Amino acid sequence: MRTAILILGVSLFIAGPIAKLYHFDHANNYMIASGLGLVMITALAFIKKK
């Protein structure tokens, strides 16, 4: 589960700049998703494994 959340977070984090680079419609929404991906990655860094 932790790995799946990490993969989702990284893919969201990368999707935002790619959307801006290729001038996708609603690129700002992708940037918001990118911010959420960054939050997910950061949260996983601070939550200790059981």
C-alpha positions as CSV (number, residue, x, y, z in Angstrom):
1,M,0.0,0.0,0.0
2,R,2.8,2.4,0.9
3,T,4.5,1.7,-2.5
4,A,1.3,2.3,-4.4
5,I,0.8,5.7,-2.7
6,L,4.4,6.6,-3.4
7,I,4.0,5.7,-7.1
8,L,0.7,7.7,-7.3
9,G,2.4,10.7,-5.6
10,V,5.4,10.7,-7.9
11,S,3.2,10.4,-11.0
12,L,1.0,13.3,-9.8
13,F,4.1,15.3,-9.0
14,I,5.5,14.8,-12.5
15,A,2.1,15.3,-14.3
16,G,1.8,19.0,-13.4
17,P,5.0,20.3,-15.1
18,I,4.5,18.1,-18.1
19,A,1.0,19.5,-18.6
20,K,2.4,23.1,-18.4
21,L,5.2,22.1,-20.8
22,Y,2.9,20.7,-23.5
23,H,0.2,23.4,-22.9
24,F,-2.6,21.0,-22.0
25,D,-6.1,22.4,-21.4
26,H,-6.7,23.0,-17.7
27,A,-3.0,22.8,-16.9
28,N,-3.6,24.6,-13.7
29,N,-5.6,21.7,-12.4
30,Y,-2.6,19.5,-13.2
31,M,-0.4,21.8,-11.1
32,I,-2.8,21.5,-8.2
33,A,-2.6,17.7,-8.5
34,S,1.2,18.1,-8.6
35,G,1.0,19.9,-5.3
36,L,-1.1,17.1,-3.8
37,G,1.5,14.6,-5.1
38,L,4.2,16.5,-3.3
39,V,2.1,16.5,-0.1
40,M,1.7,12.7,-0.4
41,I,5.5,12.2,-0.9
42,T,6.3,14.4,2.0
43,A,3.7,12.7,4.3
44,L,5.2,9.3,3.5
45,A,8.6,10.6,4.4
46,F,7.5,11.6,7.8
47,I,5.2,8.7,8.6
48,K,7.2,5.9,10.1
49,K,6.7,2.3,9.0
50,K,5.1,0.0,11.5
